[in-house]
Amino acid sequence: MKNTLKMSLAATSIMAAMTASAGISIVDTEEGHFSVGGNVELNFNFQDRESHVNGDSELNQDGRVLIEFAGEKYTSNDHYVGVKAQPLFTTTGDVVLDDAYFVFGKKESWAIKAGRFEAYDMFPVGLDVFLDYSGDTANDLYTDKYAYLYQSKEARGRGSDGQIMYYQQFGDLYVEIGAMLGDRSNLFNGLYHGKTIDSSKDSFLVRPVIAYQMGDFKVAASVETNLVSDAIVANGVAISDRTGYGLTGNWTSGDWSVNANVAYMDAVDENNLTTGVNALWNNLGLGYIHAINEYENKEFSSWAEGDVTVSTWYASYAFRDVLEVQDFSILLGTYYTTVDNKLDQQSDATAFAEEDDFGARVRLFYEF
């Protein structure tokens, strides 16, 4: 009866708090913590993309509402267990899931996390209100006939199957070792260098990360690879045999925050190098990303040989606490991106088209 009464009072407190204000609703006790929060994001987009199927300009609106449920239970010696779930409701009517995980460990020390989440960001792009790339390239999905902007994210998380991660803080030193399990064939979207994927089986990707804080500076390094080298096969070649490396540095002081990133992927018949730098000063963000794809004809003959580069500039500005409403922001974002085809030969004349794309966005954002 007492437990039922406590739960009823907690639920009543949460609903009352959510009705009265836009603040995060929290219930705290000596043994645990529970909160309900989230945010709303609505975008008005304009894009002029030469890569568009009809070459037309695009004007649309999209967005989503994210609800976060988070809870922890802890002991007097700082051990704890926690859970988080983030259902996400899109303006198209779909319901998807952002994060959903279980975690246990010791506060300010070690922890093990399992479920669906994102690990350490090895290619932070700063205030990226709107960031896209020419030719419909992607930073986490390989699409044949287009350059690939590798950003050390293939094993970062939020895959179709499970993942698990151990992480620990040793003063200024942070260490994590993450793994993704299960099917990863969707990475290649069905094709690789013009060849259809023949077979696939469950993958086992590992991604160790080490980061060190030195005053205003932080530096981090990572490696990610698939331990099941033949997990994905195309035309008899194990295309899942790929290893990526990442290095990122950050300097934060006062109103300034600057990131510099390098990511390199050693893959079958191609190497992908991506560099980026971005800066945030007060509410103004600027960034530049450059990618070089080097193609070879070794395992797959007569596909492509030479280089393809992608250059992308982007900028953002945030108006905070609009109308004096706390946590309500209006953000402006724009990008301009180009492709430079330097291939000596290619089998598909429609691939790697030299296209310039431009986009602009107004985002309404409210966090509760």
N, C-alpha and C positions, 0 to 999 in steps of 0.2 A: 504493500500500500504506500509506504514511504517513497519507494523508488518511483512508483507511478506518479505520485504527487510531484516529485522533483522533476520528472520528465515533462509533466504538464506545465509546470511553472517555467521551465526552460523554454519550451515551445512558445508559450504565451509571451515571454520576454522577447524572443527573437522576432515574432510577428509584430509586436508593438513597436520595437525599435525600427524595423523596416518600414512600418507605416509612418512613423513620426519623422524620420530623417533618412538621408541617403547614406549614412555611415554604415560601416561593416558591423553586423550584429554578432556579438561575442558572449559566450557563457563561460566563465572561469570558475574553477574550484581548485582546491588544494591538490587534487588528483588528476585533473585534466583540463582540456581546453577544447571548445567547439566554436566554429565561426561559419557564417554565411556571408558571402560577398560576391563580387563579380564586376562586370563592366559592359557597357553598350558601345558599339562602334558602327557608325553609318558613313559610307563613302559615296561621294559624287565624283565620277571618273570621266576624264576625256583622254582618248588615245588616238594618235595618228600613226598607224603602223603600216609600213610597207610590207611587212610580213603577213598582214591580214589577208585572208583568202580572197577578198574582193578589192583590197586596197582602199577600203572606205575608212573614214573616221568613225570612231566609236564613242558614244555617250551613254553612260549607264549609271546605275546605282546599285550598290551591294552593301552588305553589313551582317552583323550578328550580335546576339546577346549571349554572354557567357555567365553562367552561375557557378560559383565555387562553394563546395562543401568541404570543410577541413576540420579534422579533429586529432587530438593527441591525448595520450594518457601517459603519465610519467611517475617515477618513484623518487624517494628521498635521496637516492644516490645518483640521480640524473639520467638513469636509463629511461627510455621511452619507446612507445609504439605510436604510429600515426597513420592516417589515411587521408587521401585527397581525391575528390572527383569533380570534374569540370564539364558538365554537359554544355553543348554549344548549339544555339538555335539560330540558323541562318535566315536571312530575309527571303530566301527562295523557298522556305518551308521545310528544309531538311533539318534533321537533328543529328549531330555528330558528337564526337567526344574529343576533348583536348587532352587533358591529363587524367589519369586514373591509376593510382599506385598505393602500395603499402610500404611503410618504412619503419625500421626499428634500429636502435643503437643507443649511443650515449651523447648527451648534449655537449656541444663544443669539442667533440672528439670524433668518433667513428660512427658510421651508419651503413646499413644495407637497404637498398631501395629496389622494389620489383613491381612490374606492371607496365604502364604506358606513361612516358615522360620524355623530356629532353635532357641530355647530359650537358657538359660544359660547352659553351659556345666558343669555338675556335676561329670563327670569322665574324666578329661583331661588326655591324654596319652602321651603328649609331642611330640617329633619328631618321629612320627610313619610312616615312609616311607613304611614299610611292616609289618602288624600285622594281624595274623589270628589265629584260635584256633582249637585244635584237634576235630575230630568228626564232623567237619562242624558246630560247635556251632556258635552262633551269639550274638551280644550285643543289638539287637533291634527286633529280630524275633525268636519266640519260635518254635523250631522244635522237634517234638516228637522223642523219642529214643536217644536224645542227651542231654548232659548237657547244661545249660543255663547260660551264663555269663551276669547277670543283671548289668546294668550300669546307672540306673536312667535316662533312655532315652525313656521309653514307651510313655510318654506324652510330650516329648521335642519339637516335631514338624515334619514338612514335611510329614504329613500323607496324606491319599488319599482324605480326605475332608478338611474342613476349620479349621482355628484356629485364636484365638485372644489373645492378651496379653496387660496388663497394666504394666508399669515399671516406677520407679522414683528413683532419686538419692538424698539422704539427707546427703550431706557432704561425710563422709567416709562410710555411710550406703547405700546399694543398695537393693531395693525390687522389685520383679516382681511376677505377678500372671498370669499364662497362662492357656488356655483351648483349648482342641482339640474336635472338633465336628464331628459326623457322624460315618460311618461304620469303625469298627476296628477289624473285624473278621479275617483279613489277618494276624494278629499278631500270630495266632496259626497254620497257614498253614494247616487247615482242621482237625487236630487231637489234642486230649489232653488226655494223659495217656491211649492211645489205643482206645479212644472213638471218634466217628465221631461227629462233631458239628451238633446239631439238628436244631438250629435256631439262628438268630442274628438280632439285631435292632440297631439303631443309639446309639452311646456312647456319654458320656459327661465326658471327663477327665479333671481334674484340677491339676495344678502343681505350688504351691507357692514356691518361692525361696527367701532367705535372705542372703546377703553377707556383710562382714565388712572388711575394710582395716585398718591394724594397722602397719604403717611404711612399712617394707619390707614383712610383712605377710598379707595374705588374707585368710579368712575362709568363707565357704558358707554351708548352709543346705537347704534341700528341702524335700517335700513330694509329691507324685503323686498317684492319685487314680481315679477309675471310679465311678462316682456318680450314674450311672445306673448299679446296681450290676448284673442284669439279662440280660444285653445287649447281652451276648454270652452264649449259653447253650449247654452242651454236656451230653447226657444220663440223661437228667433231672436235671443236676447240673449247677448252675450259675458259670461258670469258669472265668467270667469277674470280679468277686468279689476279687480283688487283690489290695494291697497297697504297695507302695515302698517308701523307705527312702534313702536319700543320704547325705553324708558329705564329703567335699573336702577342702584341705588346700594347699596354695602355698607360697613359699618363693622365692623371687627374689632379687638378689644383685649382681651387676657387671655382670660378664659373667655367673653367675649361675642362674638356675631356677629349683626348685624342687616341684613336686606335690605329694600329698598323698591322696588317695581316699578310701571311704568305701561306699558300696551300699547294701541294704538289701530289699528283696521282700518277702512279706507274701502272698502266693497264696494258691489255693485249693490243698491240699494233698502234698504240697512241699514248702520249704523255700530256697531262693537263696541268698547267701552271697558272695560278690565279693570285694576283696581288691586289691589295686594297688599302686605302688610307681614308679616314674620315675624322671630322672634328665637330664638336658641339660646344658652342659658346652661348651661355644663357639659354635662349630658346631657338637659336639658329643652328641648323645642322648642314654640313657640306660633306660630300664624299666622292671618291673616284675608285673604280674597280677596273682592272685590266686582266684579261685572260688570254693565254696563248695555248692553242691546241696543236700538237705536233703529231702528224699521222704518218704511219709506215705501212708498207706492203710486205709483210713477212708471213704471218699466219693466214691472213685473208688477202689474196692477191687482187690487184686492180681495183681496189676500193677508193683509196685516196692517199696521196703522198705530198707532204709539204706542211705549211702552217696556215691556221685560221685564227685571227685575233678578234676579240670583242672589247670595246672600250665603252664604259658607262659612267656618266656624270649624274649626280642627283643632289637635290637640296630640299630642305624642309624648314618650316617655321611653326612654332606652337604658341597660340594665345591661351594662357592659363587663366583659370577661375573667371571665365566669361560671365558677364552680368553679375559679378561678385558671388557667383555660385561656386563653392569649393568643389574641386575635382571635375569641373566641367571645362573641357578644352575644345578649341577649334584649331585644327592643324592643316597646314598647307604643304603640299609636296609635289615635286616634279622630277622627271628624269629625261635624259637624252642618251641614246645608245646606238652604236654603229658596229658593223661587221666588216672586216677586211680579209678577203679571200686571197691567200698567197700560195695556194696549192699548185704544185707542178703538174699534177694530173688528178683526175677524179672520174669515176665511172658514171656518176649521175649528174647531169648538167643542171638539175634543179636544186641540188644540195648546196649548202653554205652560200646562199645568195647574199650579195652585199646590200644590206638593208639598213636604213636609218629609222629608228622608232622614237616617238616622243609621247610623254604622258603627263597629265596634271591631275591633281586630286584635292578635294576639300573633304576633310574628315571631321565628323562630330563625335566626340568621345566623352563618355561619362563613367566614372568609376564609383561604385557604391560598396 
